[in-house]
Amino acid sequence: MEENREKNIMNKTVIVTGGSRGIGAEIVKSLAKENYNVVLNYNKSEEEANKIKEELLKENIQIEIFKADISKREQVKKLIEYTIQKYKTIDVLINNAGISKEKLFTSITDEEWNEIINVNLNSVFYCTQEALSSMINKKSGCIINISSIWGLTGASCEVAYSTAKAGINGLTKSLAKELGPSNIRVNAIAPGIIDTKMNDYLTKEEKENIKEQIPLNKIGKSIDIAKCIKWLIEDEYTTGQIISINGGWYI
Ligand code: NAP
C-alpha cells in the first residue's frame, strides 16, 4: 500500500479536462495505462466518468475523477488544488474540454457566443494559469491544448467555435515563447473530424460527404489524437506548434 503511494508520487501527474468521453476519455485511458497519475475532469457526465474509473480499476489502474465546470475560475482552482493535494505537483495539463454549436453568425445570441468562448477558450486561460505555479516552481511542464482544424481555416456556421480555437492557437504560440525559458512546452493539436459524440448531429450521408473530401478517405479516431499526446509529452524539443491531425483534409 505504502509502496504504491510512493510510486504514484514519483510518476508524472496529468490533468485531462473533459475526460469523460470522446477524445479526452481516450487520452485518459492511454496515459493511465502508461503509469501516469491521471486526474479526469468532467462537468456533467458523472456516470461516464465513473465508468472509465471502474473499467481501469478492473486492470488494477487507479485514476482520480473530479467534477468542475472549467469555464468557471473558482471551479478550476478547486481542480488544481485537489490535484496538488493528491499528487503534490502537475507535470502535464491537457486542455481538451470543448463544446461546439452550428448556427448562422447572424442568429447567434450573446449568451451562446459567450458560452462557446468561455468553455473553449477562457477555460484554457484559467486552467493554464492556475496549473502554472506548480510548473514554474520546478522549471518543467508540458501543456497541450486541443484546438481544431476550424481554428486554422475557419468554419461557416461555426464562427464562435472557430474564433475560440484560433484564440487557442494564438495563446499556444505566444505562451510557448513566454514559458520556454522556464522549460515549459506549450503545443496544440488541431484535429480534423474525429468520430465522437460531438459529431453525432451529422447524418450518415453528411459523414460520407466529408470522408470524400479527406485524402486518407476516413474519419479519424480518438486514438489518433491520444497517440500524438503521448508523443508530445515524451518529446523535449517541440514547443509552440499547432499539429493538425486531419487525414490530409487541410494541408
Ligand atoms: P465530446 O465527445 O463532446 O466530449 C467533450 C468533453 O468536454 C466531455 O467530456 C465533456 O464533459 C467536456 N466538457 C464540456 N464542457 C465542459 C465544461 N464546462 N467543463 C468541463 N468539461 C466540459 O467531444 P470531443 O470530440 O471528444 O472533443 C474534445 C475536444 O476536441 C474539444 O475541445 C473539441 O473542440 C475538439 N475537437 C473535436 C473534433 C471532433 O471532430 N470530434 C474536431 C476538432 C476538435 P461533460 O459531459 O462532463 O461536461
Boltz pocket constraint, residues with backbone or C-beta under 6 A from the ligand:
constraints:
  - pocket:
      binder: B
      contacts: [[A, 17], [A, 18], [A, 19], [A, 20], [A, 21], [A, 22], [A, 23], [A, 24], [A, 41], [A, 42], [A, 43], [A, 44], [A, 45], [A, 46], [A, 68], [A, 69], [A, 70], [A, 71], [A, 95], [A, 96], [A, 97], [A, 98], [A, 99], [A, 100], [A, 119], [A, 146], [A, 147], [A, 148], [A, 149], [A, 190], [A, 191], [A, 192], [A, 193], [A, 194], [A, 195], [A, 196], [A, 197], [A, 198], [A, 199]]
      max_distance: 6.0
